[in-house]
Each structure stands twice: as C-alpha cells, then as structure tokens.
Amino acid sequence: MPVEMPVEENIQLMRRWFQEVWNEGKTESIHELLAPDAIAIGQLEDRKELRGAADFVAFVENLRATFPNIKIKVEDVFGADDRVVLRWSATMTTTMTTTHSGNQPGTPATAKAVEVTGITIARLRDGKIVEGWDSWDQLGMMKQIGAYVSPQPALQKSA
C-alpha cells in the first residue's frame, strides 16, 4: 500500500528535483527521485511521453548539451494531497551571458540569450515522482534561438 507523504515533504522533494537535476546537472538524482514506472508528459513535442529514468536522463542530457548552464528558478510552489505545482522560469547561462551553444538537428548554435517560463505538476507516491506534466514555452525558445520566425500578417490596402 502506498505511503502518503506530507505535502511539505513533497514540495521539498520537487524543489530538490529542480535544484539537483536542472541547476546542478545531477542525473543520478533522476534515478533516486523518479519512480521506475514514472511517466512525464510535456517535455517533448506532440505529447510524446518520457517513461522511467532512462528516458528522462536522455532528455536532460540532450537539453543540457544544448544549454549547458541552464538555471531554473522556482517562482511559486504549492501542493495538495499527492500533487505539487511549480511555476518556474529558466535562463540558459554561460559565464555572464545567456546563450544557446549546442546544435540541435537543423538548428545550429546561435549564442543567443534564452529565457523561458513554465509550469510543472507532479504526482508523488512513496517519496518518488510517478507522474509529471509540463507546460513550457517551447515556441518562445525556438523563436529566441532563431529556429522559428512568426509569420507576418499580410498588409491589406485600404480602399
């Protein structure tokens, strides 16, 4: 039978996740804090799921290869029952400048500043993350590195 953790402990676990996994790049923390059968949705495009630690480690390593000094700041966090919600902002920083330094397929490195925001909802069981849903500004990131340009509306001539 699952052990329900106090909400404050779940919040601290999620703060630890963001600090260790994202800010410190400790992929070993993924294995420690993520349940073996965990499912994560919203990190990839088209609602593709990450399943288990191996998928999540690959995702983190890929993103950190592109943005080696990513820093995430938890702006707001609250929890209820077995869920924790975090609103966060991220900057991708190398030394004094925020930059995109890695190559993604079809998108060469640009050294442009990148800042994004997002919201994460996590469900926890027995002191581990079992489900996670992310909504973050992937389009904004693509615009900032020059991989996407918004279409410009056609100008209409007045009669």
SVG drawing of the C-alpha trace seen along z (x, -y; Angstrom):
<svg xmlns="http://www.w3.org/2000/svg" viewBox="-12 -54 44 56">
<polyline fill="none" stroke="black" stroke-width="0.4" points="0.0,0.0 1.4,-3.4 2.6,-5.7 1.2,-9.2 3.9,-11.8 3.1,-15.1 2.5,-17.9 5.5,-19.8 7.8,-16.8 6.5,-16.5 7.2,-20.2 10.7,-19.8 11.3,-16.8 10.3,-18.8 12.5,-21.8 15.3,-19.3 14.5,-17.9 14.7,-21.3 17.9,-22.2 19.8,-18.9 18.6,-17.7 18.4,-21.1 20.6,-23.5 23.4,-21.1 23.0,-18.6 23.0,-15.6 21.4,-12.9 21.9,-10.4 19.2,-12.3 16.7,-11.3 17.2,-7.6 16.8,-8.4 13.7,-10.7 11.8,-9.2 9.8,-6.0 10.8,-3.3 7.4,-3.3 7.1,-7.2 5.6,-8.9 6.4,-12.5 4.3,-14.5 5.0,-17.9 8.8,-17.9 8.7,-16.8 6.6,-17.9 3.3,-16.3 2.6,-15.0 5.2,-12.3 5.9,-10.6 9.1,-10.0 8.9,-6.7 11.2,-6.0 14.6,-7.3 16.4,-6.3 14.1,-8.4 14.3,-11.3 18.1,-11.2 18.4,-11.2 16.1,-14.2 18.0,-16.1 21.4,-15.3 20.2,-16.5 18.8,-19.7 21.9,-20.4 24.1,-19.6 22.3,-22.4 22.1,-24.7 25.0,-23.6 24.4,-26.1 20.6,-26.1 19.3,-27.6 15.7,-27.2 14.2,-29.4 11.1,-28.2 8.9,-31.2 5.8,-29.7 5.1,-26.3 2.2,-24.7 0.8,-21.2 -2.3,-19.3 -2.7,-15.6 -0.2,-13.8 0.4,-16.7 2.8,-19.6 2.5,-22.5 5.5,-24.7 5.7,-27.9 9.3,-28.4 11.5,-30.5 14.6,-29.3 17.7,-31.0 20.4,-29.3 23.6,-30.8 27.3,-30.5 29.5,-32.8 28.0,-36.3 25.7,-35.7 22.7,-33.6 23.3,-31.6 22.3,-28.7 25.5,-26.9 24.6,-23.4 23.5,-22.1 20.0,-20.6 19.2,-18.8 18.6,-21.5 19.3,-24.3 22.9,-25.4 24.2,-27.0 23.4,-30.7 24.9,-32.1 21.6,-34.0 20.0,-34.7 17.2,-32.3 14.7,-32.8 11.5,-30.7 8.8,-30.1 6.8,-27.0 4.5,-25.2 5.1,-21.7 2.6,-19.5 3.9,-16.3 2.2,-13.4 4.2,-11.7 4.0,-8.3 6.2,-6.8 8.6,-9.7 9.1,-9.4 7.7,-11.2 5.3,-8.9 3.8,-11.4 4.7,-14.8 3.1,-17.2 5.0,-20.2 3.8,-23.2 6.6,-25.4 7.3,-28.0 9.0,-25.8 7.9,-28.1 9.4,-31.1 12.7,-29.1 12.6,-28.3 12.0,-31.9 14.8,-33.1 17.4,-30.8 16.1,-31.7 14.7,-28.3 11.2,-29.7 10.0,-33.0 6.4,-34.0 4.6,-34.6 3.9,-38.2 0.3,-39.1 -0.3,-40.3 -0.8,-44.1 -4.2,-45.0 -4.6,-48.1 -7.5,-50.3 -9.9,-51.1"/>
</svg>
